[in-house]
């Protein structure tokens, strides 16, 4: 019963991650079109800062980078959940999936910090609050990256122990 409940929960979480992948892909594509078309239509001025062409370019690059990193992290999460749901815990694919989640999250944290500095220097406003960070965002992100790194170390050790056990048998 406990194993079925765990499998059911992992399947639900994996479905949510799949749905989020679709939402991010469609949202990023639609948002990018909206962002690029808004200066000509005037619709996006409530969401984005269009005072300069360079500022608009910075925001477009931010949206593309952040959405790309989120997709990479979600794909790693999906692969990890799928393998664990199949009963494959300490395999090299899981270690690579955790590594994929770790580096994409770390890069998103670094880009968020850089965005905050760049937006401040260029006097851009992040009207939605999605592309820049506050102090709490950075602290929470750093805590999350630390937790993912510890999980990576656990998986790396588990894979090494599993390979050692396989060699003995």
C-alpha positions as CSV (number, residue, x, y, z in Angstrom):
1,X,0.0,0.0,0.0
2,X,2.8,2.4,0.9
3,X,4.7,1.7,-2.3
4,X,1.5,2.3,-4.4
5,X,0.9,5.6,-2.6
6,X,4.5,6.7,-3.2
7,X,4.2,5.7,-6.9
8,X,0.9,7.5,-7.2
9,X,2.4,10.7,-5.6
10,X,5.4,10.5,-7.9
11,X,3.2,10.1,-10.9
12,X,1.1,13.2,-9.8
13,X,4.2,15.2,-9.3
14,X,5.6,14.1,-12.7
15,X,2.3,15.1,-14.4
16,X,2.5,18.6,-12.7
17,X,6.1,18.9,-14.0
18,X,5.0,17.9,-17.5
19,X,2.2,20.5,-17.3
20,X,4.6,23.1,-16.1
21,X,6.9,22.3,-19.1
22,X,4.1,22.9,-21.5
23,X,3.1,26.1,-19.7
24,X,6.6,27.4,-19.7
25,X,7.2,26.6,-23.3
26,X,3.9,28.1,-24.5
27,X,4.2,31.0,-22.1
28,X,7.8,31.8,-23.0
29,X,7.1,31.7,-26.8
30,X,3.9,33.8,-26.4
31,X,5.6,36.1,-24.0
32,X,8.5,36.6,-26.4
33,X,6.2,37.4,-29.2
34,X,4.2,39.7,-26.9
35,X,7.4,41.4,-25.7
36,X,8.7,42.0,-29.3
37,X,5.3,43.2,-30.7
38,X,4.4,45.4,-27.7
39,X,6.4,48.5,-28.8
40,X,4.3,48.6,-32.0
41,X,1.0,47.9,-30.4
42,X,1.4,49.7,-27.0
43,X,-0.1,46.8,-25.1
44,X,3.0,45.7,-23.2
45,X,3.9,49.0,-21.6
46,X,2.1,47.9,-18.4
47,X,4.4,44.8,-18.2
48,X,7.8,45.9,-19.7
49,X,10.0,48.9,-19.7
50,X,10.3,50.2,-23.3
51,X,12.2,53.4,-22.7
52,X,15.2,52.3,-24.8
53,X,15.9,49.8,-27.5
54,X,18.9,48.5,-25.5
55,X,16.7,48.0,-22.4
56,X,14.2,46.1,-24.5
57,X,17.0,43.9,-25.8
58,X,18.2,43.2,-22.2
59,X,14.6,42.2,-21.3
60,X,14.3,39.9,-24.3
61,X,17.6,38.2,-23.5
62,X,16.5,37.8,-19.9
63,X,13.2,36.1,-20.8
64,X,14.9,33.7,-23.2
65,X,17.7,32.8,-20.8
66,X,15.4,32.4,-17.7
67,X,12.9,30.3,-19.7
68,X,15.6,28.1,-21.2
69,X,17.1,27.5,-17.8
70,X,13.7,26.7,-16.3
71,X,13.0,24.2,-19.1
72,X,16.4,22.5,-18.5
73,X,15.7,22.3,-14.8
74,X,12.2,20.9,-15.3
75,X,13.5,18.3,-17.8
76,X,16.1,17.1,-15.2
77,X,13.3,16.9,-12.6
78,X,11.1,14.9,-14.9
79,X,13.9,12.5,-15.7
80,X,14.7,12.0,-12.0
81,X,11.1,11.5,-11.1
82,X,10.6,9.0,-13.9
83,X,13.6,6.9,-12.9
84,X,12.7,6.9,-9.2
85,X,9.1,6.0,-10.0
86,X,10.5,3.0,-12.0
87,X,12.5,1.9,-8.9
88,X,15.9,3.0,-10.3
89,X,17.4,5.1,-7.5
90,X,21.2,5.1,-7.6
91,X,22.0,5.1,-11.3
92,X,24.2,7.5,-13.2
93,X,21.2,9.0,-15.1
94,X,19.8,10.2,-11.8
95,X,23.1,11.8,-10.8
96,X,23.2,13.5,-14.2
97,X,19.6,14.7,-13.7
98,X,20.4,16.2,-10.3
99,X,23.5,17.8,-11.8
100,X,21.4,19.3,-14.6
101,X,19.0,20.7,-12.0
102,X,21.9,22.1,-10.0
103,X,23.7,23.9,-12.7
104,X,20.6,25.4,-14.3
105,X,19.3,26.6,-10.9
106,X,22.8,28.0,-10.1
107,X,22.9,29.8,-13.4
108,X,19.4,31.2,-12.9
109,X,20.5,32.5,-9.5
110,X,23.6,34.2,-11.0
111,X,21.6,35.7,-13.9
112,X,19.0,36.9,-11.5
113,X,21.7,38.7,-9.4
114,X,23.3,40.1,-12.6
115,X,19.9,41.2,-13.8
116,X,19.3,43.1,-10.6
117,X,22.6,45.0,-11.0
118,X,22.1,45.6,-14.8
119,X,18.5,46.8,-14.4
120,X,19.7,49.2,-11.6
121,X,22.6,50.6,-13.7
122,X,20.3,51.0,-16.8
123,X,17.4,52.4,-14.8
124,X,15.1,49.7,-16.1
125,X,12.0,48.7,-14.1
126,X,11.1,45.1,-13.7
127,X,7.4,45.8,-13.7
128,X,6.4,42.1,-13.1
129,X,9.2,41.5,-10.6
130,X,10.2,38.2,-12.4
131,X,13.6,39.1,-13.8
132,X,15.3,40.8,-10.8
133,X,15.9,39.6,-7.2
134,X,15.4,41.0,-3.8
135,X,17.5,40.0,-0.8
136,X,15.1,37.3,0.2
137,X,15.1,35.8,-3.4
138,X,18.8,35.5,-3.3
139,X,18.9,33.9,0.1
140,X,16.2,31.4,-0.8
141,X,17.9,30.6,-4.1
142,X,21.2,30.1,-2.4
143,X,19.5,27.8,0.1
144,X,17.9,25.8,-2.7
145,X,21.1,25.5,-4.6
146,X,22.8,24.2,-1.4
147,X,20.1,21.6,-0.9
148,X,20.3,20.4,-4.5
149,X,24.1,20.2,-4.2
150,X,23.8,18.0,-1.1
151,X,21.3,15.8,-2.9
152,X,23.8,15.6,-5.8
153,X,26.5,14.5,-3.3
154,X,24.2,11.8,-1.9
155,X,23.4,10.5,-5.4
156,X,27.0,10.5,-6.4
157,X,27.9,8.4,-3.3
158,X,24.9,6.2,-3.8
159,X,25.9,5.5,-7.5
160,X,29.5,4.7,-6.3
161,X,28.2,2.3,-3.7
162,X,25.8,0.7,-6.2
163,X,28.6,0.1,-8.7
164,X,30.8,-1.4,-6.0
165,X,28.0,-3.7,-4.9
166,X,27.3,-4.7,-8.6
167,X,31.0,-5.6,-9.0
168,X,31.0,-7.8,-5.9
169,X,28.0,-9.8,-7.2
